[in-house]
């Protein structure tokens, strides 16, 4: 059996919670054939080490700087950084030369939860809709990028999303459908940040094999579903 080539990761935002989780899981899972070959800090314009993909979980400014590095070296770019400026999102969506992946939440289970909420919106027409999210006290954006994405699928304005910042809560999202006679609540609760970090490893391995263009969780989910059918 041919040995898989090791994918060298440039990790942007390595000191953050997600960055640390990603680096740890890469080290703990050598069978994934990923290594962190380089890390990047704020304002760093060049990298001496070789890399095959840029993985970014930092800040909106850091994400834009990391994308320029990916473009410079013609390498895939994966980001889960939220609250990105609209012009930069348009730039990512318009990219054709390198593979670019963006999702405000990189968990497959959250993606399928969002799809489930979309189905519920169609099933419970006429019900009053509400969305509430809870995250840790260190999270800067409120509501979260994930909540904004779910709200969009529900047809709710972002300003109608309610939120809390409690302790070290990883992330909880609850969609509620209410009528005069009943109430239905769908909830996704992440109990460990590894849920997201583990998904990043799989997405990175998948993205380096893609052609230039813009990719989302929808593209990755379709790939995973096809993979399960084999």
C-alpha positions as CSV (number, residue, x, y, z in Angstrom):
1,X,0.0,0.0,0.0
2,X,1.3,3.4,-1.0
3,X,2.1,5.6,2.0
4,X,0.1,8.8,2.1
5,X,2.1,12.0,1.8
6,X,2.4,14.1,5.0
7,X,0.5,17.4,4.8
8,X,2.4,20.2,6.4
9,X,0.2,22.8,8.1
10,X,0.9,26.5,8.7
11,X,-1.2,27.2,11.7
12,X,-2.3,30.8,12.0
13,X,-3.6,31.6,15.5
14,X,-1.7,28.7,17.2
15,X,-1.9,30.3,20.6
16,X,-5.7,30.6,20.7
17,X,-8.0,27.9,22.1
18,X,-8.8,26.4,18.7
19,X,-5.2,26.7,17.5
20,X,-4.0,24.8,20.6
21,X,-6.7,22.1,20.2
22,X,-5.8,21.6,16.5
23,X,-2.1,21.4,17.2
24,X,-2.7,18.8,20.0
25,X,-5.0,16.6,17.9
26,X,-2.5,16.7,15.0
27,X,0.2,15.5,17.4
28,X,-2.1,12.8,18.9
29,X,-3.2,11.4,15.6
30,X,-0.2,10.6,13.4
31,X,-2.4,8.4,11.2
32,X,-4.0,11.6,9.8
33,X,-0.6,12.3,8.1
34,X,-0.6,15.9,9.2
35,X,2.1,17.9,11.0
36,X,2.3,21.5,12.1
37,X,5.4,22.6,10.2
38,X,5.0,26.3,11.0
39,X,3.0,28.8,13.1
40,X,2.3,32.4,12.4
41,X,1.8,35.3,14.8
42,X,0.1,38.7,14.2
43,X,1.9,40.9,11.6
44,X,4.3,38.2,10.5
45,X,4.7,38.7,6.8
46,X,6.8,35.7,5.8
47,X,7.4,32.1,6.7
48,X,10.7,30.3,6.5
49,X,9.4,26.8,6.9
50,X,7.7,24.9,4.1
51,X,3.9,24.2,4.3
52,X,1.2,22.7,2.2
53,X,-1.9,24.4,3.6
54,X,-2.7,27.5,5.8
55,X,-5.2,26.8,8.6
56,X,-6.5,29.9,10.3
57,X,-8.4,30.4,13.5
58,X,-7.3,33.9,14.6
59,X,-8.9,37.3,14.2
60,X,-10.5,39.0,11.1
61,X,-7.2,40.9,10.5
62,X,-5.1,37.8,11.1
63,X,-7.2,35.8,8.6
64,X,-6.7,38.4,5.9
65,X,-3.0,38.4,6.5
66,X,-2.9,34.6,6.4
67,X,-4.9,34.5,3.2
68,X,-2.3,36.8,1.5
69,X,0.4,34.3,2.5
70,X,-1.6,31.4,1.1
71,X,-2.0,33.4,-2.1
72,X,1.7,34.3,-2.2
73,X,2.8,30.6,-1.9
74,X,-0.2,29.2,-3.9
75,X,-1.4,27.0,-1.1
76,X,-4.9,26.1,0.1
77,X,-6.5,28.3,2.7
78,X,-8.8,27.1,5.5
79,X,-10.4,29.5,7.9
80,X,-13.0,29.2,10.6
81,X,-12.4,32.7,11.9
82,X,-15.8,34.5,12.4
83,X,-16.9,38.1,12.0
84,X,-14.9,38.5,8.7
85,X,-15.5,41.8,6.9
86,X,-17.9,41.5,3.9
87,X,-15.3,42.6,1.3
88,X,-12.9,39.9,2.5
89,X,-15.7,37.3,2.4
90,X,-16.4,38.3,-1.2
91,X,-12.7,37.9,-2.0
92,X,-12.7,34.4,-0.6
93,X,-15.9,33.5,-2.4
94,X,-14.4,34.8,-5.7
95,X,-11.1,32.9,-5.4
96,X,-10.3,30.6,-8.3
97,X,-6.6,29.9,-8.2
98,X,-6.2,28.3,-4.8
99,X,-8.6,26.1,-2.8
100,X,-10.3,28.2,-0.2
101,X,-12.6,26.9,2.6
102,X,-14.6,29.1,5.0
103,X,-17.2,28.1,7.6
104,X,-18.2,30.0,10.8
105,X,-18.6,26.5,12.3
106,X,-16.5,23.6,11.0
107,X,-18.4,20.8,12.8
108,X,-20.4,18.4,10.6
109,X,-22.8,17.8,13.4
110,X,-23.5,21.5,13.6
111,X,-23.9,21.6,9.8
112,X,-26.5,18.8,9.9
113,X,-28.2,20.5,12.9
114,X,-28.6,23.6,10.8
115,X,-30.1,21.5,8.0
116,X,-32.5,20.0,10.5
117,X,-33.5,23.5,11.7
118,X,-34.2,24.5,8.1
119,X,-36.5,21.4,7.7
120,X,-38.3,22.3,11.0
121,X,-38.9,25.8,9.6
122,X,-40.8,24.2,6.7
123,X,-42.6,21.8,8.9
124,X,-43.8,24.3,11.5
125,X,-45.0,27.1,9.3
126,X,-47.0,29.6,11.3
127,X,-45.0,29.0,14.5
128,X,-43.1,31.8,16.2
129,X,-39.4,31.2,15.7
130,X,-36.6,32.1,18.2
131,X,-32.9,31.3,18.5
132,X,-30.7,31.4,21.6
133,X,-27.0,30.7,21.9
134,X,-24.5,30.3,24.8
135,X,-20.8,30.6,24.6
136,X,-17.8,31.1,26.9
137,X,-17.1,34.5,28.4
138,X,-14.0,35.0,26.3
139,X,-15.9,35.0,23.0
140,X,-15.8,38.4,21.4
141,X,-18.5,38.3,18.8
142,X,-22.2,38.2,19.9
143,X,-24.2,36.7,18.5
144,X,-21.7,34.1,17.2
145,X,-21.0,33.4,13.6
146,X,-22.7,30.0,14.0
147,X,-25.8,31.7,15.4
148,X,-25.9,34.2,12.6
149,X,-25.7,31.4,10.1
150,X,-28.6,29.4,11.7
151,X,-30.6,32.6,12.0
152,X,-30.2,33.2,8.3
153,X,-31.5,29.8,7.5
154,X,-34.5,30.4,9.9
155,X,-35.3,33.8,8.3
156,X,-34.5,35.6,11.5
157,X,-32.6,38.9,11.6
158,X,-29.3,38.6,13.6
159,X,-30.5,41.3,16.1
160,X,-33.4,38.9,17.1
161,X,-30.9,36.2,18.2
162,X,-30.6,36.1,22.0
163,X,-27.3,35.1,23.6
164,X,-25.4,34.5,26.9
165,X,-21.8,34.3,27.8
166,X,-21.3,31.8,30.6
167,X,-18.1,30.4,32.1
168,X,-16.2,28.1,29.7
169,X,-19.3,26.9,27.7
170,X,-18.1,25.6,24.4
171,X,-21.2,26.3,22.4
172,X,-25.0,25.7,22.7
173,X,-27.6,26.7,20.1
174,X,-31.3,26.2,20.6
175,X,-34.0,26.9,18.0
176,X,-37.5,27.1,19.3
177,X,-40.8,27.0,17.4
178,X,-43.8,28.1,19.5
179,X,-47.6,28.2,18.9
180,X,-50.5,28.8,21.2
181,X,-50.7,25.1,21.9
182,X,-47.2,23.7,21.9
183,X,-43.5,24.4,21.7
184,X,-40.7,22.5,19.9
185,X,-37.0,23.1,20.7
186,X,-34.1,21.7,18.8
187,X,-30.7,22.0,20.6
188,X,-27.1,21.3,19.7
189,X,-24.6,21.4,22.6
190,X,-20.9,21.1,22.0
191,X,-19.3,19.7,25.1
192,X,-15.6,19.7,24.0
193,X,-13.7,22.0,21.6
194,X,-12.2,18.9,20.1
195,X,-15.5,18.5,18.2
196,X,-14.4,21.3,15.9
197,X,-10.6,20.7,16.0
198,X,-11.1,17.1,14.9
199,X,-13.2,18.2,11.9
200,X,-10.5,20.7,10.9
201,X,-8.0,17.8,10.5
202,X,-10.4,16.0,8.1
203,X,-11.2,19.2,6.2
204,X,-7.5,20.1,5.7
205,X,-6.8,16.6,4.4
206,X,-9.7,17.0,2.0
207,X,-9.0,20.5,0.9
208,X,-5.4,19.9,-0.2
209,X,-6.8,17.6,-2.9
210,X,-9.2,20.1,-4.3
211,X,-8.8,22.4,-7.3
212,X,-8.8,26.1,-7.0
213,X,-12.1,27.7,-5.9
214,X,-14.3,28.4,-2.9
215,X,-15.6,25.6,-0.7
216,X,-18.0,25.5,2.3
217,X,-19.3,22.9,4.8
218,X,-22.0,21.9,2.2
219,X,-19.2,20.7,-0.2
220,X,-17.4,18.9,2.6
221,X,-20.6,17.3,3.9
222,X,-21.5,16.0,0.4
223,X,-18.0,14.5,0.2
224,X,-18.4,12.7,3.6
225,X,-21.8,11.4,2.7
226,X,-20.5,9.9,-0.6
227,X,-17.5,8.5,1.3
228,X,-19.9,6.6,3.7
229,X,-21.8,5.1,0.8
230,X,-18.7,3.4,-0.6
